[in-house]
């Protein structure tokens, strides 16, 4: 190395850049020198790319490209599935039974009844079969809380697809889920309405949470579509099943369930037996007439 440095005595800037590389890579201290990025090296000595190219031409340094995946599919620490209570377990069993006869099932469960935990158990079954799952949520409901909740159970097998994804991230997810190898692809996509256009390779289940939400409909710009209906058709193409979940079913979904087109499972017990809020009907007009109304204005 001393001979190489001496060769650059008349090229001080090249010599400075080489010193920077030796320092950043810990060349003399590590058995295997550390990798140094091009940007990191040039910024460390405030050199131009032409100076680096000169060292490359002299075969003192070499440049190579390394592909870095944004998608990390290594399995980290995950949690065990939580045990369903008796009402959740009953609904879970009924959903599986309904899926034997119907391709689409409506889960009508009151708020805080634990529908998400039922979804997680259904997802786990599909992953065990090597199948992919699409979990659709309205954009406003796609929060860090639900993302972390799924990742705590399924680790990095969960991919997130939403309107804030960059073009590069969209391309990587698009290419990733086309792979037939379950070990190298996302098994669960947690996404918004546009996720129905992703090219799944082995789809087994689609969950449409809050299926009544009108934000599943895209009115403008084109294409105009309803992601809930698109999800049902996507499941049909893949011979998969669709679960529609909500506390307030849309009129069309509830009618389809009542007429036998969809399966219907109801869950009216709240988690941990929490009581439903009490609703009181008050005649405000009568109270005002009797001067029982009090206001700050």
N, C-alpha and C positions, 0 to 999 in steps of 0.2 A: 504493500500500500504506500510505503514511503516513496518508492520509485514513481508511482502514479502521481503522487502529490508534487514531486519535483518536476515532472513533465509539464505541470501547469504553472510554473513560476512566472511565465510571461503572460499568462491569462488569469489575472487576479480574480475577476468575477467568476470564472469557472471554478477556480480554486475555492472561493468562498462558498459557492453552491455545494461543492463536494464536501466541504467541512460541515455544512448544515445537514447534509444527508447523513454523514457519519454520526453526528450528534443526535439527530432525531431517531435514527434506527438503532442507536446504541450498539454500533457495529463492533466496538472493541470490548463490550461488556456482556453481550449475549451470544450464546452458541448459535442461535438462529436469529439474525437481525430482524427487528420489527419492520412491518410494512409501513411505507410512507406514501401518503397520497400526493399527487402532483400539486394540487392547490396548497397543501400544507407546506411542501418543500419550497415552492416559489415565494410564498408569503414570508417564510422564515428568514430569507436573506434579501427579500425585495428584488428578486431577479426576474428577467423576462424569459419567455418560453424559448427564445432563440439560444440563450446561454445553455439551457438544459439540452436542447437539440444538439448543440456542439459536443457535449459530453456523451450523448447517445451515439453520435457518429464516430467518436473515438473509442466506442465500445467500453467506456468506463462505467456508465450507468445504462440501464435498460428500462423501458416503459412497457407495461402490459396492462390490459383491461381485465377487470374482474367483475362479473355480474353479481350484484347484491340484491337479493330478493327482499321486497318489503314484507312478504307473507312469511311469517314464522309459524311452521306447523309442528314444532317440537312440543311434546306434551309436558306441560308444567304441572305444578301441584294442583290437584283438583279435589273437590269435596264429594262425599257420597250423596246419593239421592236421599232426599228427606222422605220419611214415611208418610204416606197419605192418611188422613183421618178416614173414618168409616164412610162419610158422605162423599168425600173425594174419591175414595176407592170404588164406591158403588158407581159413581159417574164414569170413572176410568174404565171399569169393566163393561158398562153399558155402551160406551163409545166403541170399544173393540168389538162388541157383539153386533152393534149396528153396522160397523164397517164390513162385516161379512155379507150383508145384504145390500147396503147402500154405499155409493161412492162419496157422498157428501153428507155430513152430519152437522146439525146445529146444536151447539152447547149453550143453553140458556142458563147462565149462572149469575146470581145477584152479585153486586159489588162486594169485594172482600170475601168471596166464597172460596178463593184459592184456585182459580182457573189456571193461572200461570204454572203452578206446581204440577197440575195434570198435564199441561203441555210438555213440561220438562220430562216427565215419565214417558210420554208418547215419543218424544224425540229420542230418548235413550234407547227405546226399543228399535227404532228405525236405524240408528247408528250401529247397534249390535248386528243388524242384518246387512250392514254395508251400504245402506241407502242414504240418500241426501234428503234434507228437510229444508223447506222454505218457510220462514216464520215472518209473516207480513204484519206490519204495524203502521198506523197513520204516522205521518212525519212528526207530529207534535208529541206522539207517545214514545218515539224512539229516543230514549234517554240513557244517560250513562248508567243509571240504576239497573235497567233491564239488560243492558249489554254486559255489565259486570256480573249480574246474577247468572246469566247463561255461561259466561266464561269461567265462573267459579266451579261449575259442574263439568263443562265440556272442554275447558282449556282453549287452546288455539285452534280447535276444530271449528270455531265460530267465526264467520266472516260477516262484516257489516257493510251494507250497501245503501247509500243515501245520496241526496242531492248535493251534499258538500264534498263528495269524493272528487279528487282531481281526475283528469283524463287518464293519467298513468295508473292510478289506483284502480280505476274502472277496468282498464285493459288487463291488469294482472288478475283481478277477480274473475273477469270474463274467461281468460285462458285457464285459470286454475280449476274452475269447477267443471271444465270439459274433460278433465283427466279421469280415466276409469279406475285408477289406483286410489283406493280410499285413504291410504296412508299419505298420499301426496296432494290431496285436495281437501277443500273445506267440506265438512259434512253438514253444517248448518249455516244457512244464510239468513241473517236477521236484516230485513230490509223494508224499504218503503214501496209504494205502488209500482215504480219502474222495475223492481226486481223480477216481475213476472216475465220480462223479456230476456233474462239471463239464460244461457244455453246449458241447462242442467244435463248431466250425462246419466244419472241413475236416481231420479227423483222418486221418493217413496211416500212423502206426506207434505201437504201444504196446510199451514195453520194461518187463518185470517182472524187476527184478534181485533176486537171492536169493529165487527163486520158492518155495523150500521153506519159507520162514519162516512159522510159524504165526501171527505177528502180522498177517498179511494177513487173518486171519479175525476178524471182530468178533462176539463172543459176547454182550456186554452193554454198553450198552443196545441196544434195537431201533433200527434194523433190523439183523438178524443176517445177515451175508453174508461171502463170501470174495472179496476184491478181485482175486485172481488170476483166478478164474473170471469175475468181473464184467468184468475187462479183456478177456478173450477174447470175451465177448458184445458188449461195447462196440465192439470192433474189427469184429465181424461187422456191427453196425448201420451202421457207417461204411464198410464194404467196405475196411477197413484190415488191416494185418498185425500179428501179435503175436509178440514174441520173449521167451521165458522163459530167463533166464540164471541159472546156479548152479554151484557146485562140488560140491554134494551134492543131486542131483535128488530131488524128492518121489516117492514110490512111484507115485502116480497119473499124474504127468507122464511119468515114465520108461516106464511101461507103455504110455501113449498113444503115445510115440515109438517104442517097440519094435514095436508092433502096426500102425504106419503111419498112425495118426490125426494125429500131429504129425510134423513133420520133425525130424531129429536131426543136430546138428553137434557134433563133439567136438574139444576143444583140450587136449591133455595135456602140452604143452611150456610151461614157465614162461618168463616174460619174461626176455630176456638170458641164456637157458640156465641159469638158477639151478637148482641141484640140489634135488630133493625131499628133505625131511627123512628121515633114516634111522629106521626103526621097528624096535625090538628087542623081542622077546617074552621076558619073564623069569618064571621060576617062583618067585614070592616065597615060597611055602610051602616049597619045597625049600631055598631059600637060608636061610630062618629055621631049618629043621631042622639045617642044617650050620653054623649060627651065623655066617653071612656077612652078616647084616643088622645095620646100625648105626643107632642112633637117638639123638636128644638127649633123648628122653623115656623 
